[in-house]
Amino acid sequence: MILEPDNSPRLTTPPLPGVRRRKRGPAPRPAKDIQAQDLHGFKKLQRVAELLAHLHLVGCDRDKAHNRELHFDDYVLLMLLAPPP
């Protein structure tokens, strides 16, 4: 925190030597609404889910409380649905 001449604190931090601040670009555009015709590929996802069904009980033996809601096969499907970085 830096004190101004009138002893009031300045909320911004001073620039670091050798570091340039990025200029802010325009605000991101809001995402468009998803329509039913935009969605496709669920039959392929169902086939993958059938292949991953044997992973459903993996790790459940360690779950002492028996309250597992996210099973490993569900987790893998969610990772497949996530957009690439």
C-alpha atoms as one frame of an Amber mdcrd trajectory, in Angstrom:
protein
   0.000   0.000   0.000   1.303   3.438  -0.909   0.443   6.604   0.920  -0.528
   9.629  -1.151   0.701  13.099  -0.127  -2.469  13.589   1.910  -1.706  10.295
   3.793  -4.636   8.440   2.188  -3.809   4.928   0.984  -3.714   4.250  -2.747
  -5.460   0.998  -3.615  -3.321   0.123  -6.600   0.068  -1.485  -6.288   3.106
   0.193  -7.801   4.427  -1.231 -11.058   7.117  -3.838 -10.597  10.415  -3.173
 -12.342  10.685  -5.088 -15.602   7.015  -6.131 -15.586   4.605  -4.683 -18.098
   0.909  -4.665 -17.393  -1.391  -6.056 -20.006  -3.892  -3.676 -21.445  -7.441
  -4.727 -20.958  -9.194  -5.743 -24.122 -12.880  -5.497 -24.834 -15.238  -7.327
 -22.550 -15.959 -10.914 -23.634 -19.158 -11.437 -25.551 -21.869 -13.310 -23.686
 -22.322 -16.921 -24.761 -25.216 -17.582 -27.099 -28.123 -19.657 -25.884 -27.804
 -23.350 -26.686 -30.559 -24.707 -28.890 -31.591 -28.355 -29.322 -30.187 -28.460
 -32.878 -26.738 -27.471 -31.514 -26.467 -30.705 -29.521 -25.302 -33.892 -31.216
 -23.120 -36.955 -30.655 -25.038 -38.496 -27.778 -25.313 -41.916 -29.427 -21.513
 -42.110 -29.514 -21.357 -41.031 -25.880 -23.783 -43.800 -24.942 -21.495 -46.342
 -26.609 -18.523 -45.009 -24.630 -20.591 -45.161 -21.434 -21.266 -48.835 -22.093
 -17.527 -49.451 -22.458 -16.818 -47.645 -19.184 -19.557 -49.397 -17.190 -17.059
 -51.847 -15.654 -15.351 -48.881 -13.924 -18.468 -47.992 -11.943 -17.452 -49.828
  -8.772 -13.738 -48.945  -8.881 -12.769 -47.405  -5.539 -16.125 -48.122  -3.876
 -14.578 -50.672  -1.520 -12.617 -47.840   0.142 -15.797 -45.771   0.614 -16.630
 -46.593   4.229 -19.690 -44.309   4.400 -21.215 -45.744   1.206 -22.280 -42.291
   0.057 -20.354 -42.064  -3.204 -22.272 -40.045  -5.791 -19.642 -39.521  -8.486
 -18.360 -42.872  -9.708 -15.271 -43.271 -11.853 -17.187 -44.011 -15.056 -19.223
 -40.821 -14.577 -16.023 -38.861 -13.965 -14.459 -40.132 -17.210 -17.592 -39.175
 -19.156 -17.497 -35.673 -17.673 -13.851 -35.339 -18.676 -14.769 -36.357 -22.226
 -17.478 -33.695 -22.325 -15.179 -30.935 -21.059 -13.756 -28.646 -23.747 -10.036
 -29.011 -24.402  -7.801 -26.402 -22.742
